[in-house]
Amino acid sequence: MPDLSGVSKAVENPEKAANFLAEHGPDMLARAGQIVLIVVIAFVLRFLLHRMIDRICNVRGENKVPLLLRPLRERAPDALGPLLSERRAQRAKTIGSVLKSVTSLLVLGTAAVTVLGQLGIQMAPILASVGVVGVAVGFGAQNLVKDFLSGMFMLMEDQYGVGDIVDLGEAVGTVEAVGLRVTTLRDLSGTVWYVRNGEILRVGNFSQGYAVAVVDLPIAHSTNVAQAAELAGETANRAIQQAPLSADVLAEVEVLGVERVTSEAVTLRLTVKVRPGRQWAVQRALRAQVKAAFDDAGFEAPFALGRGNL
């Protein structure tokens, strides 16, 4: 590397300047050309890598899976319908943004170190200072790092996504957005909850695989339990064979029998396997159908005996 301290002296003396340029000019031009080439290669490589990441993250077609997600496990239920494509797109976009950041850091960081080396700057003290600063920032941003890592693992494992109905402990609702730091969901009352990923210790997902509609039917103590259970099973099985319940139900109704006995009523329970997220609608429809069948059969309603004695 030429001694640049003599440049000022050489400028004052044209003869020395000519000698300086004749001696060190080719070397300086070569190094400048190498630096420009390094910078150009770095930006071109970064552009190509980002373009490749965009290609593997794009969702092509309504039911297509992005190339980035194909090696990863997907737990999304088909019942999400149009939301399935949105869920995949957001998941791929979030993971893709992380990959872009990592590639930019590696490519531009390597280029910067190489350029500084061409300029004759010692990198050991700079790297040591960066390491100390990195440790200090790491201690000060532990929660941010925790949120980021939790969000990354959650996306990789596809624990939940857009359109899923989840229980995150303090918040229960439909997931509207998934990020690396925060998950956004809306509960039944319309409240939007922003939950930090690092604070999520458990996830209950109501939208994976299948769900079970549980229907509890209170009857009076004077009612014949066997007849009530038989009528409830027959009525429920007829109901699930007709639209719109037939599109949501995956198996026949199972009558479990007496669930509990209290001083007010005897509770019968029946269950049926349904599509994810449809258990509440099926439960409401079956309660209405069985209630009407009980009324037609003349079964006494619970609490009637108690009211008569008041």
C-alpha positions in Angstrom: 0.0 0.0 0.0 1.6 3.4 -0.9 2.3 5.9 1.8 -0.4 8.6 1.3 1.3 10.9 3.8 3.6 12.1 1.0 0.7 13.2 -1.2 0.6 16.7 0.3 4.3 17.2 0.0 4.2 15.9 -3.6 1.5 18.4 -4.5 3.7 21.3 -3.4 6.5 20.1 -5.7 5.3 19.2 -9.3 8.4 17.1 -9.9 7.8 15.0 -6.8 4.1 14.7 -7.7 5.0 13.3 -11.0 7.5 10.9 -9.4 4.8 9.9 -6.8 2.2 9.2 -9.5 4.7 7.4 -11.6 5.7 5.2 -8.7 2.4 4.5 -7.0 -0.2 5.5 -9.6 -0.7 2.0 -11.1 -1.0 0.4 -7.7 -3.6 2.9 -6.6 -5.6 2.5 -9.8 -5.5 -1.2 -9.4 -6.7 -1.1 -5.9 -9.4 1.4 -6.8 -10.5 -0.9 -9.6 -10.6 -3.9 -7.2 -12.7 -1.9 -4.7 -15.2 -0.9 -7.4 -15.3 -4.5 -8.6 -15.9 -5.8 -5.1 -18.8 -3.3 -4.5 -20.4 -4.1 -7.9 -20.1 -7.9 -7.3 -21.6 -7.5 -3.8 -24.6 -5.6 -5.0 -25.2 -7.8 -8.0 -25.0 -10.9 -5.8 -27.3 -9.4 -3.3 -29.8 -8.5 -6.1 -29.7 -12.0 -7.5 -30.1 -13.7 -4.1 -33.1 -11.4 -3.2 -34.7 -12.1 -6.6 -34.3 -15.9 -6.0 -35.8 -15.5 -2.5 -38.8 -13.6 -4.0 -39.3 -16.4 -6.6 -39.4 -19.2 -4.0 -41.7 -17.1 -1.7 -44.3 -16.3 -4.3 -47.6 -18.1 -4.2 -48.5 -19.1 -7.8 -52.1 -20.2 -8.1 -54.9 -20.4 -5.5 -53.9 -23.8 -4.0 -50.2 -23.8 -4.8 -47.6 -24.0 -2.1 -44.5 -21.7 -2.4 -41.2 -23.5 -3.0 -39.9 -22.1 0.3 -42.6 -23.9 2.3 -42.6 -27.3 0.5 -39.8 -28.7 2.7 -41.5 -27.4 5.8 -44.4 -29.0 7.6 -47.8 -27.5 7.0 -50.6 -27.9 9.5 -53.1 -25.6 7.8 -56.6 -27.2 7.4 -58.3 -27.2 4.0 -61.3 -25.8 5.8 -59.7 -22.4 5.7 -60.6 -22.1 2.0 -59.6 -18.7 0.6 -57.6 -17.9 3.8 -55.3 -20.8 3.1 -53.6 -18.9 0.3 -53.3 -15.8 2.4 -51.8 -17.8 5.3 -49.2 -19.4 3.0 -48.3 -16.1 1.4 -47.8 -14.3 4.8 -45.8 -17.2 6.2 -43.6 -17.3 3.1 -43.2 -13.5 3.0 -42.2 -13.4 6.7 -39.6 -16.1 6.4 -38.4 -14.6 3.1 -37.8 -11.2 4.7 -35.6 -12.9 7.3 -33.6 -14.7 4.5 -33.2 -11.3 2.7 -31.9 -9.6 5.8 -29.4 -12.5 6.5 -28.2 -12.5 2.9 -27.8 -8.7 2.8 -25.8 -8.9 6.1 -23.5 -11.6 4.9 -22.9 -10.3 1.4 -22.5 -6.6 2.3 -20.6 -7.4 5.5 -18.1 -9.6 3.6 -17.7 -6.9 0.9 -17.1 -4.2 3.6 -14.4 -6.3 5.3 -12.7 -7.0 1.9 -12.8 -3.3 1.0 -11.2 -2.3 4.3 -8.6 -4.9 3.8 -7.8 -3.4 0.4 -7.3 0.0 2.0 -4.8 -1.4 4.5 -7.0 -1.0 7.6 -6.5 -3.5 10.3 -9.7 -5.4 11.1 -8.8 -7.0 14.4 -9.5 -4.0 16.6 -12.7 -3.2 14.7 -14.0 -6.8 15.0 -13.2 -6.8 18.7 -15.1 -3.5 19.2 -18.1 -4.9 17.3 -18.1 -8.0 19.4 -18.2 -5.9 22.6 -21.0 -3.7 21.3 -22.9 -6.9 20.1 -22.7 -8.3 23.6 -24.0 -5.1 25.2 -26.8 -4.8 22.7 -27.7 -8.5 23.2 -28.1 -8.0 27.0 -30.2 -4.9 26.4 -32.5 -6.5 23.8 -33.0 -9.9 25.3 -36.8 -9.7 25.0 -36.6 -8.6 21.4 -34.3 -11.5 20.6 -36.6 -13.9 22.5 -39.6 -12.6 20.5 -37.7 -12.9 17.2 -36.5 -16.5 17.8 -39.9 -17.6 19.1 -41.6 -16.2 16.1 -39.1 -17.8 13.7 -39.6 -21.3 15.3 -43.4 -20.8 15.3 -43.3 -20.0 11.5 -41.0 -22.9 10.7 -43.2 -25.3 12.7 -46.5 -23.8 11.4 -48.0 -23.9 14.9 -50.7 -21.5 13.8 -51.3 -19.0 11.0 -53.8 -16.6 9.5 -57.4 -17.8 9.9 -56.7 -20.2 12.7 -58.8 -20.0 15.9 -56.3 -20.2 18.8 -56.0 -20.0 22.6 -52.8 -18.1 23.6 -53.6 -18.0 27.3 -54.7 -14.4 27.9 -56.2 -14.0 24.4 -58.5 -16.3 22.5 -59.7 -15.5 18.9 -59.0 -15.7 15.2 -55.4 -15.0 14.0 -55.4 -12.0 11.7 -51.6 -11.5 11.2 -48.4 -13.4 12.2 -45.1 -11.6 12.5 -41.6 -12.4 13.8 -42.3 -10.3 17.0 -46.0 -10.0 17.4 -49.1 -12.1 16.7 -52.4 -10.3 16.1 -55.7 -11.9 16.8 -59.3 -10.8 17.2 -61.6 -12.3 19.8 -65.4 -12.9 19.6 -66.2 -9.5 20.9 -64.2 -7.8 18.2 -61.2 -6.8 20.4 -57.8 -7.0 18.6 -55.0 -8.5 20.7 -51.3 -8.0 20.1 -49.4 -10.8 21.7 -45.6 -10.9 21.8 -44.3 -14.2 20.5 -41.8 -14.5 23.3 -44.6 -14.4 25.9 -46.6 -17.3 24.4 -45.9 -20.4 26.5 -48.7 -22.6 25.1 -50.9 -22.6 22.1 -54.3 -24.2 21.8 -55.2 -24.5 18.1 -58.9 -25.2 17.4 -58.3 -25.3 13.6 -55.9 -28.2 13.0 -56.9 -31.6 11.7 -60.5 -31.9 13.0 -62.7 -30.6 15.8 -65.3 -32.2 18.1 -68.7 -30.7 18.6 -69.8 -31.4 22.2 -73.5 -31.0 22.8 -74.8 -31.1 26.4 -78.5 -31.6 26.9 -80.1 -31.0 30.3 -83.3 -33.0 31.0 -85.5 -33.3 34.1 -85.0 -36.1 36.7 -88.4 -37.5 35.9 -87.4 -38.1 32.2 -86.6 -41.6 31.0 -82.9 -41.3 30.4 -82.7 -44.2 27.9 -85.6 -42.8 25.8 -84.1 -39.3 25.8 -80.7 -40.6 24.8 -82.1 -42.6 21.9 -84.2 -39.7 20.7 -81.3 -37.3 20.9 -79.1 -39.7 18.9 -81.7 -40.3 16.2 -82.5 -36.6 15.8 -78.8 -35.6 15.7 -78.0 -38.2 13.1 -80.9 -37.1 10.9 -79.8 -33.5 11.2 -76.2 -34.1 10.2 -77.3 -35.9 7.0 -79.0 -32.7 5.7 -77.5 -29.4 4.5 -75.9 -27.3 5.8 -74.6 -29.6 8.5 -73.7 -32.4 6.1 -70.8 -30.3 4.7 -69.3 -29.8 8.1 -69.7 -33.2 9.8 -67.0 -35.9 9.3 -68.5 -38.8 11.3 -71.7 -40.1 12.9 -73.0 -38.8 16.2 -71.8 -40.6 19.3 -74.2 -40.6 22.3 -72.0 -40.8 25.4 -74.9 -40.9 27.8 -75.2 -39.2 31.2 -72.4 -36.6 31.7 -73.4 -35.4 35.1 -76.3 -35.3 37.6 -77.1 -32.3 39.7 -80.0 -31.2 41.9 -81.5 -29.3 39.0 -81.1 -31.6 36.0 -79.6 -34.7 34.4 -77.2 -33.8 31.5 -76.8 -36.0 28.5 -73.8 -35.6 26.2 -73.3 -36.4 22.6 -70.3 -35.7 20.3 -69.6 -35.6 16.6 -66.4 -35.0 14.7 -66.5 -31.9 12.4 -64.3 -29.8 10.2 -61.9 -27.5 12.0 -63.5 -24.3 13.3 -67.1 -25.5 12.6 -67.8 -27.1 16.0 -69.6 -24.1 17.5 -72.0 -23.8 14.5 -72.7 -27.5 14.6 -73.3 -27.5 18.4 -75.8 -24.7 18.1 -77.7 -26.4 15.3 -77.9 -29.8 17.1 -79.1 -28.2 20.3 -81.9 -26.5 18.5 -82.9 -29.8 16.7 -82.8 -32.0 19.8 -84.6 -29.4 21.9 -87.5 -29.3 19.4 -87.6 -33.2 19.4 -87.7 -33.2 23.2 -90.6 -30.8 23.2 -92.5 -32.8 20.6 -92.0 -36.0 22.7 -93.4 -34.2 25.7 -90.2 -34.5 27.8 -90.4 -32.4 30.9 -88.0 -29.5 31.0 -85.5 -29.3 33.8 -86.1 -26.9 36.7 -89.9 -27.3 36.3 -90.2 -29.3 39.6 -88.1 -26.7 41.4 -90.3 -23.8 40.2 -93.5 -25.6 41.2 -92.2 -25.9 44.8 -91.3 -22.3 45.1 
